[in-house]
Structure formats: C-alpha cells, structure tokens
C-alpha cells in the first residue's frame, strides 16, 4: 500500500510540473497584457519621468515579455519569488506570513465540512423514507442556495454582532501577543510556546470564517454520501450479508460505507480545490490576513510579482489536495490497489 501510494504521488508530481509551467506562463502573459501600469501606480506624487524609467528598469519591465518570463522563471526555480512592486518587500516574506493563515482556515473548514457532511449523510440514510430525511433534504437545499460570502455576512450579523458569541475581525484579539515563530502556524506555535490564551483567541477568530466555508461543502457531502449509500444498499453483497444475519450497523460500516465513500472522496477533492478560491471573499469579509487578502491588495495595486506568486501557490495547493485525495481513494478502494500491484 505504501509503495503504491508513493508511486501515485510520484506520477502526480510528474504531471504537476507541466501544469505549473503552463499556469505560470498563462498568468505571466495575461498580467502583462492588462492596461494598468504597476510602475506608475507605485510612484509617489511628483515623481519625474526619470524616476519612472529607473524604477521600470529596476523591476525589469523594460525588457521583452519572453525575456521577463525567462528571468522570472529562472529566479523561481532557485526559490526567489521576486520583489513586491507596491510593498517593496520580498514576495517570499509576504507569502510565508499569509500562507499559514490560509492553510489553517482551509484545514479547519475541511474538517468541519467533512464531519458535518458525513454525519448528516449517515443520518439521512438512517432516516430514509421518513420526515427526518425530508427535513434534512430541505435544509441542505437551503444551505446550498446561499453563497459562502453571504453566509459569512449572516454569521457576522447573527453570531458576531447580535449574540456576540464569537469575534469576527482579524486573526487575534486586542492585547494578545504573538508567540515565537516556530512553524509559522499560529495555532501550533501558540501550543508549542504554552500560550493558551493566544491559542484560544486565534481559534475563536478562526471559527466563523471556517464555518462560512464549511457550509458550502457539508450539504454536498451529505447528498452525495446519502445517494451512494442508497445505491450501495441495493447491491447483491449487501443483501447476502443481511441473509447471513449480519447486523445493519456492521453492514453499513464494513461493507456499504467503504464503497459508498468513493464518490464522496472525489467530491471532497474537487470542492477542496474550490475552497481555496472561496477564501478570497471570506478573508476580505472577516479581515483575515491570509493569501486571499494578500491577493486582493496585490490586484488592487497591480503588484505583478505578488499576483504571480499567489496564483502559482493556489495552483500548487489545489494539485496537492488532488494528490492527497488520490491516495485516500487508493486506500479505500481495494480494486485500485490490486490493479496497481499487477
């Protein structure tokens, strides 16, 4: 199993390289075709034409498009993401500060969405044919009818403003000190440093944006899992298990659920990739300092190096989620393991 998983990851890595190259070239070219001038936008009032030309040469924007891409790609391969035109800082510094925040947000959102989705899907299957299933089905329809950014606003108004149960601005409360940077992840660093007040503040600030993103995933998981379980329950091997006197709970856990989980795992992989795109609006609404907010600031100021780096990182994250899902699919589906062993 471990060898097959490594083989699969290696193949995914080989496929990811040309995809990343194409994405980087596409993003690089499209950004250069936009009419906005990043150099002019970054100059202070009263700057002269000489200042403009000097800054343009400093960022290499006076060269041909192919030459610019070759220089940028060469630096990228050496680990240099370039310098920000607007922030006047290395892009890598900006990214490595914002990336852990977004990863924490997506990880908690996936955990909540999958937990609620799987639990709800099992409940809908157990209550099939009754009023409970109809009520849950109606609830999932209502949840899917409202987009994530609107859920974010509703949660702020209800939970944050009216009930004042959870904070909804930023990543930490006022007066809370940051822990020493060890891993870059605020929750982990807080625990490692023993600053439990910081951990509690960071976790509560993370809940509302995570719930807003999880609401977009949970109803889809519930519906797909319920449908897969209903289809699997009619298969011959499930009928034979019932005839042998095996309990319904054991049939569900040992026989029906592993097969019914396959479409659900595929769905989670697709929606997990979409979730990174959904973080852009949610982070803006909650003033959460992640990659989404960094991307919005970069687009607003036409900061080409930052936009290129963040777009490429989003692509890497999506490809990474798909690779993890493929390994999970391999672990759940014995037929793939047998096919890979041949």
Secondary structure, 3 states (H helix, E strand, C coil): CHHHHHHHHHHHHHHHHHHHHHHHHHHHHHHHHCCCCHHHHHCCCCCCHHHHHHHHHHCCCCCCHHHHHHHHHHHHHCCCCCECCCCCCEHHHHHHHHHHHHHHHHHHHHHHHHHHHHHHHHHHHHCCCCHHHHHHHHHHHHHHHCCHHHHHHHHHHHHHHHCCCCCCCCCCCCCCCCCCCCCCCHHHHHHHCCCHHHHHHHHHHHHHHHHHHHHHHHHHHHHHHHHHHHHHCCCHHHHHHHHCCCCHHHHHHHHHHHHHHHHHHHHHHHHHHHHHHHHHHHHHHCCCCCHHHHHHHHHHCCCHHHHHHHHHHHHHHHHHHHHHHHHHHHHHCHHHHHHHHC
